Amino acid sequence: MQGFPSRAAAAVAIAFALLAALSVAKFDKVALALTSREAATVVDLIEKLKTEFGDFAYDDDEADEWFEKDAASQKLITKTGFDQKSWKAAVDETMKGFFATIPEAEIKTILDGTRQRTESATGLNAEQKKALLELIEEQRKEILALREGGKPFVGVVGPFAQRIRKLTMDKR
């Protein structure tokens, strides 16, 4: 991907991170049980563990991976009262709620920018551009579905949205 602008690469990385998070929307529906305390604890733990485990790149497996790493290390997650299943559920609901707090216009802007940079990229051939453009369109649909699925959690997660954004999207 020689010649691919670094901003475009960053935008594509954000889009891929959003896509990974979208797979959570496909989980079986569980009773909505996320509390403000659980959401706060999830955010606190991600902030604390980030120094040891690196960036939190949320996807289907991230919560399990962090739980297992922490179980072999400080055991901070279990010390706060989570077992693996409750931790995963709290992380999933927190992240769904977070994605629902992102304005649709912002998502459109990010994806439109990614689309424009992909279309004008000189380091991609036509086939690569087509594949990325198709992925961007899939992401748009999935992100909107994720936002919809996260609406029940917005009230609980909203107060933590800026902290989550800093942990997941603001990679400067």
N, C-alpha and C positions, 0 to 999 in steps of 0.2 A: 504494500500500500504506500509505496514511495510517492512523495509529493502530496500526501493527504494532510491537509492542514491540522495543526494540533487542536484547534478549537473544534473542528469537525470530529476528530477522534474523541475528544472529551464529550461532545454531544452524543455521539454514538454510544460511548460507554455509559452515559446516563440513561439513554434509551434502553440499552441492554439490562441495566440494573433494574429499571422499571419493569421490563418484561419479566425478569426473574421473579420479581415480587408478585406479578400478576398470577402466577401459577397457584398462589395461595387461594385465589378466588374460586378455584376448582375443588377445594376441600369440601367434604360433607358439611352441611350446615349443623352447627352445634348451638345449644342454647347460649344466648348472649349473656355472658357472666362477667365481663371485664369491669373491674372497679377502678376508680381513680387511683387508689393505693397501688393496685397491681400495675397499672400503666406507668405510674411514677417509678415503681421499683424496676420495671423493665428498662426504662430510660436510664435510671441511675446505674443499673448493672452494666448496660452497654457502654456507658461513659467510663466506668471503672475498668471493665475488662478490655476495652479497646486498646489500652496501652500494652496489654499482654498478647492479645489475639489479633490485633490489627483492625483495619477498617471493617465495619459491619456492612457487608454486601448482602442484604436480605434476599433470601429465596427459600424454597421449600425445606432445604436442609440446614440452613444457617443456624436456626435455633437449636437443633439437635447437636450440631457440631460444637457450638459454643458450650452447650450443657456438658457434653462429654469432655471437652478440654478443661472446663472449670472443675469437673468432678475429679480429674487427675491433678488438679492444681490447688487452688484456694478454697474451692467449694462454696463460693459466695452465693451462687444461685440457690443451692439447697439450704444454706444458712438463712436465707430470706423466706423460706417456707415453700418454695417451689419444688415439685418433683419434675421429671422430664416431661411428662404429659401436660401438666399445668403450666410449665414454663413455655412450652411450644404454643399452647393455646393463647396464653397472654401475649406472647410476642406476635403471633399471627393477628390477633384482634387489634393490638396496638398499631401494627404496621398498616393494616387495612384502614383503620380509622385515620391514620396519618395521610394515606393516599387520598382519602376522601376530603381532606382539608385542602388539598392542592387545587386551586381554581382550574376549571376546565380550560380557560383561556391561556393559563401558563403552560399547561400540558400541550395545548395546540401550538403555542409559540416554540416550545422546545422541539417538538416533532417536526414542525414546519421548517425550522432552522436546520435540523438534521437532514431533512429531505432535500433542502436547497444545497447544502454542502455536499451531500452525496451526489446529486445531479451534476454539480460543477467540479467534482473531484477529478483531477487529471491522472491520478495513480490507480484508478479503477477501470477495468474494462466494462463493456456494456452488460455482460452477464453478471458481474459482481454488483454493478449499480442496480440492476433489476432485482437481484436477490435482496439487497439491503432495502430498497424501496418497498418491496413486498413485506419485509419484516417490519418496517416502520408502520405500514398500514395495519398489520396484525396487532402491533403494539397499541396503536390508537384505539382499536376496538376493545382490546383486553384491558387497557388502562381505564377506559370508561366503565367497563364492567366491574373492575376492582373498586373504583370510586363508589359505584352504586352499592356494592356489597359492604363497603366500609361506613356507609352513612349511619348505621345504628351506633357506631363507636365514636363519632365525631365529638359528641358532647363530653365524653370521658377523655378522649385523646387531645382535643383541641388545645387545652392549656399547655401541653407538652410539644406541640407541633414545631415550634421554633428550635427546640433542643433536638428533636428527631431530625429535622431538616439539616441542622449543622452536622449531625452524625452520619447522615446518609447521602445528602445531595451537595453540600457545600464543601467541595474538595479542593479548595484553593491552597 
